[in-house]
């Protein structure tokens, strides 16, 4: 749950920056970039972008604890990405367009 709060803190920082610059597009950019980077790192850490051969090798050689840590870090990165992507999409549809 702490990761979700980190995502919300990024949104608050984006609000402060966009208010200080008087540019709402900056909030869209900050939240979008933070969300996409977190989503990409989550996909990389879970192994979603690896080919089948690499996934098979990794699954056969890694120990159970490593898999648990990898999945937990991926879930935390996803929890950071979700609120940022939602805010970026809402900003795009209601403010930018």
MMTF fields as JSON, N, C-alpha, C and O atoms, coordinates in Angstrom:
{
  "mmtfVersion": "1.0.0",
  "mmtfProducer": "UNKNOWN",
  "numBonds": 387,
  "numAtoms": 388,
  "numGroups": 97,
  "numChains": 1,
  "numModels": 1,
  "chainsPerModel": [1],
  "groupsPerChain": [97],
  "chainIdList": ["A"],
  "bondAtomList": [4, 2, 8, 6, 12, 10, 16, 14, 20, 18, 24, 22, 28, 26, 32, 30, 36, 34, 40, 38, 44, 42, 48, 46, 52, 50, 56, 54, 60, 58, 64, 62, 68, 66, 72, 70, 76, 74, 80, 78, 84, 82, 88, 86, 92, 90, 96, 94, 100, 98, 104, 102, 108, 106, 112, 110, 116, 114, 120, 118, 124, 122, 128, 126, 132, 130, 136, 134, 140, 138, 144, 142, 148, 146, 152, 150, 156, 154, 160, 158, 164, 162, 168, 166, 172, 170, 176, 174, 180, 178, 184, 182, 188, 186, 192, 190, 196, 194, 200, 198, 204, 202, 208, 206, 212, 210, 216, 214, 220, 218, 224, 222, 228, 226, 232, 230, 236, 234, 240, 238, 244, 242, 248, 246, 252, 250, 256, 254, 260, 258, 264, 262, 268, 266, 272, 270, 276, 274, 280, 278, 284, 282, 288, 286, 292, 290, 296, 294, 300, 298, 304, 302, 308, 306, 312, 310, 316, 314, 320, 318, 324, 322, 328, 326, 332, 330, 336, 334, 340, 338, 344, 342, 348, 346, 352, 350, 356, 354, 360, 358, 364, 362, 368, 366, 372, 370, 376, 374, 380, 378, 384, 382],
  "bondOrderList": [1, 1, 1, 1, 1, 1, 1, 1, 1, 1, 1, 1, 1, 1, 1, 1, 1, 1, 1, 1, 1, 1, 1, 1, 1, 1, 1, 1, 1, 1, 1, 1, 1, 1, 1, 1, 1, 1, 1, 1, 1, 1, 1, 1, 1, 1, 1, 1, 1, 1, 1, 1, 1, 1, 1, 1, 1, 1, 1, 1, 1, 1, 1, 1, 1, 1, 1, 1, 1, 1, 1, 1, 1, 1, 1, 1, 1, 1, 1, 1, 1, 1, 1, 1, 1, 1, 1, 1, 1, 1, 1, 1, 1, 1, 1, 1],
  "groupList": [{"groupName": "UNK", "atomNameList": ["N", "CA", "C", "O"], "elementList": ["N", "C", "C", "O"], "formalChargeList": [0, 0, 0, 0], "bondAtomList": [1, 0, 2, 1, 3, 2], "bondOrderList": [1, 1, 2], "singleLetterCode": "X", "chemCompType": "L-PEPTIDE LINKING"}],
  "groupTypeList": [0, 0, 0, 0, 0, 0, 0, 0, 0, 0, 0, 0, 0, 0, 0, 0, 0, 0, 0, 0, 0, 0, 0, 0, 0, 0, 0, 0, 0, 0, 0, 0, 0, 0, 0, 0, 0, 0, 0, 0, 0, 0, 0, 0, 0, 0, 0, 0, 0, 0, 0, 0, 0, 0, 0, 0, 0, 0, 0, 0, 0, 0, 0, 0, 0, 0, 0, 0, 0, 0, 0, 0, 0, 0, 0, 0, 0, 0, 0, 0, 0, 0, 0, 0, 0, 0, 0, 0, 0, 0, 0, 0, 0, 0, 0, 0, 0],
  "groupIdList": [1, 2, 3, 4, 5, 6, 7, 8, 9, 10, 11, 12, 13, 14, 15, 16, 17, 18, 19, 20, 21, 22, 23, 24, 25, 26, 27, 28, 29, 30, 31, 32, 33, 34, 35, 36, 37, 38, 39, 40, 41, 42, 43, 44, 45, 46, 47, 48, 49, 50, 51, 52, 53, 54, 55, 56, 57, 58, 59, 60, 61, 62, 63, 64, 65, 66, 67, 68, 69, 70, 71, 72, 73, 74, 75, 76, 77, 78, 79, 80, 81, 82, 83, 84, 85, 86, 87, 88, 89, 90, 91, 92, 93, 94, 95, 96, 97],
  "secStructList": [7, 2, 2, 2, 2, 2, 2, 2, 2, 2, 2, 2, 2, 2, 2, 2, 2, 2, 2, 2, 2, 6, 7, 2, 2, 2, 2, 2, 2, 2, 2, 2, 2, 2, 2, 2, 2, 2, 2, 2, 2, 2, 2, 2, 2, 2, 6, 6, 6, 1, 7, 2, 2, 2, 2, 2, 2, 2, 2, 2, 2, 1, 7, 2, 2, 2, 2, 2, 2, 2, 2, 2, 2, 2, 2, 2, 2, 2, 2, 2, 2, 2, 2, 2, 2, 2, 2, 2, 2, 2, 2, 0, 0, 0, 0, 0, 7],
  "xCoordList": [0.821, 0.0, 0.861, 0.432, 2.085, 2.982, 3.327, 3.514, 3.411, 3.731, 2.615, 2.892, 1.376, 0.259, 0.376, 0.091, 0.797, 0.995, 2.143, 2.095, 3.161, 4.256, 3.713, 4.097, 2.82, 2.185, 1.38, 1.393, 0.678, -0.097, 0.811, 0.476, 1.954, 2.905, 3.46, 3.662, 3.701, 4.155, 3.095, 3.426, 1.833, 0.741, 0.71, 0.526, 0.889, 0.899, 2.07, 1.922, 3.226, 4.376, 4.077, 4.443, 3.413, 3.049, 2.073, 2.158, 1.148, 0.197, 0.943, 0.683, 1.864, 2.619, 3.451, 3.495, 4.104, 4.937, 4.072, 4.43, 2.938, 2.093, 1.442, 1.228, 1.127, 0.584, 1.648, 1.36, 2.87, 3.919, 4.307, 4.703, 4.191, 4.515, 3.288, 3.402, 2.12, 0.841, 0.652, 0.224, 0.985, 0.903, 0.375, 1.11, -0.896, -1.507, -1.0, -1.137, -0.425, 0.168, 1.369, 1.699, 2.017, 3.159, 2.717, 3.442, 1.533, 1.017, 0.758, 1.06, 0.205, -0.034, 1.275, 1.347, 2.3, 3.582, 4.261, 4.785, 4.257, 4.917, 4.232, 4.898, 2.915, 2.186, 2.288, 2.412, 2.237, 2.342, 3.702, 3.8, 4.747, 6.103, 6.346, 6.91, 5.923, 6.105, 5.32, 5.814, 4.106, 3.293, 3.871, 3.903, 4.329, 4.885, 6.214, 6.478, 7.041, 8.312, 8.051, 8.676, 7.142, 6.818, 6.213, 6.523, 5.354, 4.737, 5.778, 5.739, 6.698, 7.749, 8.684, 9.068, 9.048, 9.909, 9.198, 9.821, 7.894, 7.117, 7.098, 7.259, 6.903, 6.891, 8.268, 8.369, 9.319, 10.662, 10.978, 11.586, 10.57, 10.913, 10.133, 10.62, 8.944, 8.177, 8.572, 8.259, 9.248, 9.69, 8.673, 8.717, 7.766, 6.72, 7.262, 6.637, 8.4, 8.945, 10.03, 10.626, 10.285, 11.308, 10.722, 9.521, 11.585, 11.104, 10.915, 11.313, 10.329, 9.984, 11.183, 11.144, 12.242, 13.436, 14.069, 14.472, 14.15, 14.723, 13.857, 14.382, 12.535, 11.625, 11.776, 11.767, 11.914, 12.062, 13.349, 13.365, 14.419, 15.702, 15.617, 16.094, 15.016, 14.903, 14.058, 14.405, 12.96, 12.088, 12.757, 12.498, 13.607, 14.28, 15.45, 15.806, 16.053, 17.258, 17.029, 17.875, 15.927, 15.752, 15.125, 14.356, 15.473, 14.906, 13.609, 13.318, 12.842, 11.501, 11.507, 10.627, 12.47, 12.537, 12.792, 12.25, 13.617, 13.9, 12.646, 12.395, 11.867, 10.641, 9.653, 8.991, 9.557, 8.646, 9.054, 8.2, 10.344, 10.841, 10.597, 10.209, 10.822, 10.631, 9.17, 8.869, 8.267, 6.842, 6.353, 5.496, 6.902, 6.506, 6.97, 6.225, 8.187, 8.667, 7.885, 7.638, 7.5, 6.693, 5.322, 4.825, 4.714, 3.41, 3.511, 2.605, 4.603, 4.77, 4.955, 4.412, 5.705, 5.862, 4.543, 4.261, 3.744, 2.431, 1.518, 0.738, 1.615, 0.81, 1.244, 0.431, 2.489, 2.94, 2.401, 2.017, 2.371, 1.984, 0.489, 0.102, -0.351, -1.806, -2.356, -3.006, -2.134, -2.73, -2.167, -2.885, -0.894, -0.294, -0.875, -1.121, -1.093, -1.692, -3.134, -3.573, -3.872, -5.267, -5.336, -6.156, -4.484, -4.483, -4.048, -4.607, -3.056, -2.606, -3.713, -3.898, -4.449, -5.548, -6.666, -7.214, -7.013, -8.06, -7.63, -8.44, -6.374, -5.886, -5.943, -6.279, -5.622, -5.641, -7.047, -7.252, -8.022, -9.372, -10.114, -10.912, -9.862, -10.636, -9.932, -10.6, -8.633, -7.92, -7.271, -7.458, -6.533, -5.754, -6.655, -6.485, -7.599, -8.468, -9.43, -10.278],
  "yCoordList": [-1.201, 0.0, 1.26, 2.323, 1.118, 2.263, 2.728, 3.921, 1.787, 2.137, 2.981, 3.879, 2.701, 3.497, 4.934, 5.877, 5.097, 6.445, 7.164, 8.382, 6.431, 7.035, 7.565, 8.647, 6.8, 7.267, 8.533, 9.441, 8.597, 9.798, 10.99, 12.126, 10.736, 11.811, 12.376, 13.584, 11.503, 11.971, 12.864, 13.861, 12.514, 13.334, 14.698, 15.719, 14.718, 15.995, 16.86, 18.071, 16.245, 16.998, 17.557, 18.691, 16.76, 17.228, 18.399, 19.328, 18.362, 19.469, 20.737, 21.813, 20.611, 21.777, 22.368, 23.586, 21.512, 22.002, 22.684, 23.748, 22.073, 22.665, 23.962, 24.872, 24.055, 25.313, 26.407, 27.562, 26.047, 27.059, 27.553, 28.706, 26.682, 27.079, 27.572, 28.062, 27.443, 27.817, 27.122, 27.729, 25.835, 25.036, 23.647, 22.831, 23.378, 22.097, 20.961, 19.796, 21.272, 20.225, 19.592, 18.435, 20.34, 19.806, 18.678, 17.699, 18.814, 17.746, 16.486, 15.379, 16.656, 15.536, 14.838, 13.609, 15.624, 15.054, 14.341, 13.239, 14.959, 14.355, 13.053, 12.038, 13.076, 11.867, 10.789, 9.607, 11.18, 10.211, 9.546, 8.33, 10.335, 9.778, 8.884, 7.797, 9.338, 8.522, 7.217, 6.163, 7.281, 6.083, 5.113, 3.907, 5.628, 4.75, 4.128, 2.962, 4.898, 4.342, 3.258, 2.198, 3.515, 2.517, 1.266, 0.149, 1.452, 0.316, -0.499, -1.729, 0.169, -0.537, -1.295, -2.43, -0.671, -1.354, -2.547, -3.57, -2.412, -3.529, -4.692, -5.846, -4.398, -5.449, -6.101, -7.313, -5.302, -5.866, -6.748, -7.808, -6.32, -7.087, -8.39, -9.354, -8.437, -9.682, -10.61, -11.8, -10.086, -10.892, -10.987, -11.927, -10.041, -10.086, -9.786, -10.154, -9.132, -8.761, -9.716, -9.499, -10.775, -11.741, -12.787, -13.054, -13.373, -14.42, -15.725, -15.823, -16.698, -17.948, -18.726, -19.313, -18.731, -19.478, -18.877, -19.598, -17.561, -16.883, -17.102, -17.306, -17.059, -17.278, -18.694, -18.897, -19.672, -21.063, -21.246, -21.921, -20.648, -20.754, -20.088, -20.638, -18.916, -18.208, -18.973, -19.039, -19.55, -20.288, -21.548, -21.952, -22.172, -23.391, -23.122, -23.987, -21.956, -21.693, -20.812, -20.794, -20.09, -19.202, -19.944, -20.89, -19.495, -20.099, -19.403, -18.307, -20.046, -19.574, -18.175, -17.368, -17.882, -16.565, -15.446, -14.349, -15.727, -14.715, -14.394, -13.236, -15.414, -15.198, -14.356, -13.475, -14.627, -13.87, -12.402, -11.518, -12.139, -10.758, -10.058, -8.89, -10.764, -10.189, -9.829, -8.763, -10.719, -10.447, -9.325, -8.53, -9.265, -8.201, -6.834, -5.857, -6.761, -5.477, -5.077, -3.893, -6.042, -5.741, -5.204, -4.256, -5.801, -5.326, -3.92, -3.108, -3.623, -2.284, -1.247, -0.145, -1.586, -0.656, -0.445, 0.655, -1.487, -1.356, -0.451, 0.322, -0.547, 0.326, 1.787, 2.686, 2.029, 3.405, 3.891, 5.053, 3.007, 3.392, 3.67, 4.587, 2.905, 2.998, 4.404, 4.944, 5.032, 6.366, 7.405, 8.31, 7.277, 8.237, 8.107, 9.114, 6.89, 6.692, 7.172, 7.781, 6.903, 7.361, 8.884, 9.439, 9.561, 11.026, 11.564, 12.547, 10.927, 11.39, 11.247, 12.135, 10.141, 9.95, 10.952, 11.522, 11.175, 12.157, 13.561, 14.332, 13.903, 15.215, 15.366, 16.434, 14.317, 14.388, 14.625, 15.47, 13.896, 14.004, 15.262, 15.815, 15.72, 16.845, 18.192, 19.225, 18.21, 19.487, 19.735, 20.801, 18.791, 18.986, 19.063, 19.95, 18.152, 18.13, 19.276, 19.483],
  "zCoordList": [0.0, 0.0, 0.0, -0.448, 0.512, 0.549, -0.864, -1.101, -1.797, -3.178, -3.804, -4.6, -3.454, -3.958, -3.465, -4.204, -2.212, -1.672, -2.375, -2.551, -2.773, -3.544, -4.869, -5.313, -5.499, -6.73, -6.504, -7.335, -5.377, -5.057, -4.761, -5.098, -4.136, -3.861, -5.172, -5.295, -6.14, -7.453, -8.088, -8.73, -7.914, -8.45, -7.77, -8.432, -6.454, -5.727, -6.188, -6.35, -6.397, -6.9, -8.289, -8.6, -9.118, -10.458, -10.382, -11.185, -9.424, -9.241, -8.835, -9.374, -7.889, -7.418, -8.55, -8.724, -9.313, -10.419, -11.478, -11.983, -11.812, -12.853, -12.377, -13.177, -11.096, -10.571, -10.553, -10.865, -10.19, -10.125, -11.523, -11.692, -12.51, -13.882, -14.638, -15.762, -14.024, -14.635, -15.991, -16.973, -16.002, -17.23, -16.861, -16.305, -17.169, -16.814, -17.685, -17.313, -18.826, -19.656, -18.969, -19.231, -18.097, -17.362, -16.427, -16.248, -15.832, -14.968, -15.78, -15.335, -16.955, -17.86, -18.215, -18.236, -18.49, -18.874, -17.711, -17.879, -16.536, -15.375, -14.984, -14.783, -14.876, -14.484, -15.555, -15.234, -16.809, -17.888, -17.934, -18.098, -17.789, -17.819, -16.606, -16.738, -15.423, -14.214, -14.319, -13.918, -14.853, -15.002, -16.013, -15.77, -17.143, -18.174, -17.748, -18.041, -17.065, -16.585, -15.537, -15.574, -14.615, -13.594, -14.216, -13.802, -15.205, -15.878, -16.646, -16.625, -17.315, -18.052, -17.107, -17.39, -15.994, -15.022, -14.394, -14.11, -14.181, -13.655, -14.633, -14.234, -15.896, -16.915, -17.044, -17.235, -16.942, -17.02, -15.817, -15.967, -14.629, -13.433, -13.335, -12.744, -13.897, -13.848, -14.995, -14.961, -15.996, -17.117, -18.234, -19.028, -18.314, -19.333, -20.728, -21.722, -20.813, -22.107, -22.595, -23.65, -21.823, -22.216, -23.151, -23.13, -23.971, -24.86, -24.087, -22.926, -24.708, -24.049, -23.548, -22.467, -24.33, -23.928, -22.675, -21.763, -22.646, -21.482, -20.239, -19.144, -20.406, -19.283, -18.741, -17.527, -19.629, -19.197, -18.41, -17.381, -18.892, -18.19, -16.824, -15.831, -16.77, -15.497, -14.494, -13.315, -14.943, -14.034, -13.503, -12.369, -14.3, -13.857, -12.929, -12.13, -13.011, -12.229, -11.003, -10.109, -10.929, -9.782, -8.605, -8.777, -7.43, -6.23, -5.862, -6.341, -5.013, -4.692, -4.076, -4.376, -3.233, -2.597, -3.587, -3.453, -4.578, -5.6, -6.405, -6.738, -6.715, -7.478, -6.672, -7.22, -5.38, -4.521, -4.461, -4.532, -4.332, -4.281, -5.612, -5.636, -6.721, -8.048, -8.293, -8.832, -7.897, -8.085, -7.172, -7.56, -5.954, -5.031, -5.542, -5.46, -6.065, -6.592, -7.837, -8.062, -8.632, -9.812, -9.416, -10.025, -8.404, -7.935, -7.357, -7.545, -6.656, -6.1, -7.203, -7.116, -8.222, -9.343, -10.072, -10.548, -10.16, -10.787, -9.96, -10.516, -8.638, -7.778, -7.881, -7.67, -8.196, -8.439, -9.781, -9.915, -10.768, -12.123, -12.26, -12.984, -11.584, -11.798, -11.549, -12.444, -10.38, -10.19, -11.162, -11.587, -11.51, -12.437, -13.837, -14.501, -14.288, -15.607, -15.626, -16.601, -14.556, -14.481, -14.54, -15.271, -13.778, -13.783, -15.146, -15.631, -15.762, -17.082, -18.121, -18.953, -18.081, -19.032, -18.77, -19.713, -17.501, -17.175, -17.571, -18.086, -17.341, -17.75, -19.272, -19.785, -19.97, -21.432, -21.941, -22.813, -21.415, -21.931, -21.466, -22.221, -20.235, -19.715, -19.812, -19.87, -19.832, -19.846, -21.212, -21.797, -21.707, -22.911, -24.143, -24.98, -24.257, -25.438, -25.294, -26.162]
}
